[in-house]
Amino acid sequence: MKLLLCGAGMSLTGLLVLLAMVMRVVEPGLLLSLLGYAGLVVGMLVAVAGATRLARQRR
């Protein structure tokens, strides 16, 4: 369950960083964009890994 929540948090953080750049709250930059996208993708992968682990435990 912790892995699932950690992945969701990472994904949400990456999404919020990208949204802040679109709304011009944070100055857009290449490095920050790449970090936001990487956080989003890695967060999704961690959340999927947590969901599959949780599904295997409940079998």
C-alpha positions as CSV (number, residue, x, y, z in Angstrom):
1,M,0.0,0.0,0.0
2,K,2.9,2.4,0.8
3,L,4.4,1.8,-2.7
4,L,1.1,2.7,-4.3
5,L,0.7,5.9,-2.3
6,C,4.3,6.9,-2.9
7,G,3.9,6.4,-6.7
8,A,0.7,8.4,-6.7
9,G,2.4,11.2,-4.8
10,M,5.3,11.3,-7.1
11,S,3.0,11.3,-10.1
12,L,0.9,14.1,-8.7
13,T,4.0,16.1,-7.8
14,G,5.3,15.8,-11.4
15,L,1.9,16.8,-12.8
16,L,1.8,19.9,-10.5
17,V,5.3,21.0,-11.5
18,L,4.2,20.8,-15.2
19,L,1.0,22.6,-14.5
20,A,2.8,25.4,-12.6
21,M,5.0,25.9,-15.6
22,V,2.1,26.1,-18.0
23,M,0.4,28.7,-15.7
24,R,3.6,30.6,-15.5
25,V,3.8,30.3,-11.7
26,V,7.3,28.8,-12.2
27,E,9.6,29.9,-15.0
28,P,9.6,27.2,-17.7
29,G,12.8,25.5,-18.4
30,L,14.1,22.4,-20.1
31,L,15.6,20.8,-17.0
32,L,12.4,21.4,-15.0
33,S,10.2,20.1,-17.8
34,L,12.3,16.9,-18.0
35,L,12.2,16.5,-14.2
36,G,8.4,16.9,-14.2
37,Y,7.9,14.4,-17.0
38,A,10.3,11.9,-15.4
39,G,8.5,12.3,-12.0
40,L,5.2,11.7,-13.7
41,V,6.4,8.6,-15.5
42,V,8.3,7.1,-12.7
43,G,5.5,7.8,-10.3
44,M,3.0,6.0,-12.6
45,L,5.4,3.0,-12.8
46,V,5.8,2.8,-9.1
47,A,2.1,3.1,-8.5
48,V,1.4,0.2,-11.0
49,A,4.1,-1.9,-9.3
50,G,2.4,-1.2,-5.9
51,A,-1.0,-2.1,-7.3
52,T,0.2,-5.4,-8.7
53,R,2.0,-6.2,-5.5
54,L,-1.2,-5.4,-3.6
55,A,-3.3,-7.6,-6.0
56,R,-0.9,-10.5,-5.6
57,Q,-1.0,-10.3,-1.8
58,R,-4.8,-10.3,-1.7
59,R,-5.0,-13.5,-3.8
